[in-house]
Amino acid sequence: MNDFTKIEYLKSGNQRQQQAYRTLKKLSVFEKLSNYNPILTGTIPIDIDLPESDLDIICECENYTKFSMLLTELFAPEKDFKIALSISNGLKSITAQFRTESFEIEIFGQNIPTVEQNAYKHMIIEQKILNKMGAKFKADIRKLKKDGLKTEQAFAKLLGITGNPYKELLKFEI
């Protein structure tokens, strides 16, 4: 399995993963955010993305004001930049979004180690399920996503998981 804590695996991935790698390197996103333990999460790393899928980068931040100021300083010149403070899973969160030629990029920060954040946990669980279930399952996930379901909802539907798919998927054992 890939080491998702570093983005080098993208270099030898599919065309979209390689494009993501080039975009992230061109902007030096991971280098600029290295003090915040960034991890690329979501569907692109595990190859279930759609053409409109974005690059989701999670970060660990203690000081929301400082992190927000850094994100603004680094990425405000990018197209459609916006930043917001919100509450996610009961915790304060910072989300910055902007566009590049190839991707929408979302940078998310919480005061939790990145490997303990739900986005990372979901991706790891989903990768294990995809590895176990095979190509048809992966194709079915993509179809459900094309039909409008979010990733976790698509997994829940195919696996027969009831209740809140975001919470229930975290309980899923492989």
N, C-alpha and C positions, 0 to 999 in steps of 0.2 A: 504494500500500500504506500502511496505517496506520503512524504513528509509535508503536510499542508502548512506547517509553520514557516516554511520558506517557499519562495515562488519559482525556484529553479526548475521544478518538475514541469512547469508550463512550457518551457523551451522545447521539450520533446513530446508535447501533447498534440492534440488535434489542431487544425488550422485556427480555430477561434481561441484556443488556449495560447497558442503562440502569438496571436495578435494581442491578446490580453497582456502577455509578458512584455511585448514591445511597448505597448502603451504605458504600462506601469513603470518600465525602465526609463522611457523618454521623459516622463514627469518626475522621476526619482521619488515616487510616492513612498516606497518602503524605506528608502534611505532617509528621507526627510522625517518620517514618522518612527524611526527605529527605537526611540526612547519609549514608545507606547506599545511595543510588542505587536505590531500589526499582523493580521492574518487575513488572507483572501478567503472568503467563505461563499456560500451560495451554490448556484447550479453550474457555473462554468468550471470550477475545479473538479467536479464529479461528472462532467460531461452529460448533463441533462438540461442544458440551457436551450433557450429559444433565441431567435435572432434579436429580440428586444431585451434580453436579459442584461442586467447591469453587473458591474463589478462591485461586490459588497466587501468592504474592508472593515474589520472590527479592530478596535484599539482599547487598551487599558489606560484610563486616565484618572488621576486623583483630583487634580485641580481643573474643574470644568471651565473656569474663566481663562486660564492659561491655555488650555487645549483649544478652546474656541478662538482665541486670539491667534494662535499658531495656524489653525486651519484657514482662517480668514486671510492671514498674511500670505500663506503659501498658495492658496487656490482661488481667492476672490477674482483674480484676472481671468479665470477659466469661464467658458460659456455657461450661462444660466446658473451661476453659483448662488446657493442659498444655504443658510445654516440655521438650526433651531435647537432649542433646549426642550426636552420633553421628559415624560416619565414612561419607562418601558419595564415591564415586569416589576413594578414597584420601585424601580431605581431611576435616579436622574440619568439622562442620556443626552449626548450631543450628536446631532446628525448633520453632516455637510454633504451637499450634492452638487455636482456639476457635470458638464458634458465635454467629451472630446470628439474627435472625428468619428471614432469607432464605438465608443461606449458612453453610457451614463455611469458615473462613478458615485458611490455612496460610502462615506466614511462615518463610522459609528463608534462612539466612545462611551464606555461605562467604567465605573470604579470596581471592576472585577477582572481577574486575570483572563486574557483572551481565550485560553483553552478551557475556561469554565463558563464562558458565555454561551447562551442557548444557540446562537447562530453556528458556532463551531461544533457544539454537541450534536445538533441536528445534522450537519453535514457529515460528520463521522458516522453516525448511525445510518444515515441514508446510503453512504458509500458501502458500508458493510452489507446492508440489505441488497443493494444492486449487485455486489460481488456474488452474493449467495443465490440470488434469484435469476440472474442471467439476462441475456439480450432482449428477450420478448418482454420481460418485466420493464426493462429500461425504455423500450419503445412504447409500452402502454403508459408509463409515467409521462413521457413526452406528449403523447396524444391527449391525455387528460389535461396537461398544462396548456396545450394549444386550444383546448376546448374551454379554458378559462379558470381552471382550478389552480390554486397556489400549490407549491411543491409539497408542503406537509399534508395538505388536503388530499392530493393525489396519492401519496403514500398510504394515508389512512384508508382511503377508499379501496385501493387494491389489496391491502392487508386485512381489511375488515375491522379496522380500529374504530371504535365509537367514542363519542365525547369530543373534547377539545383536541384537535389533531396536534397542535403545538405542544401541549402538555403531555398527551398520551404517547407521542413518538419518543419523548425523552425517557419513558419507562420501558421502551421496547428492548427486549433482550435478543441477542443474536447467538 
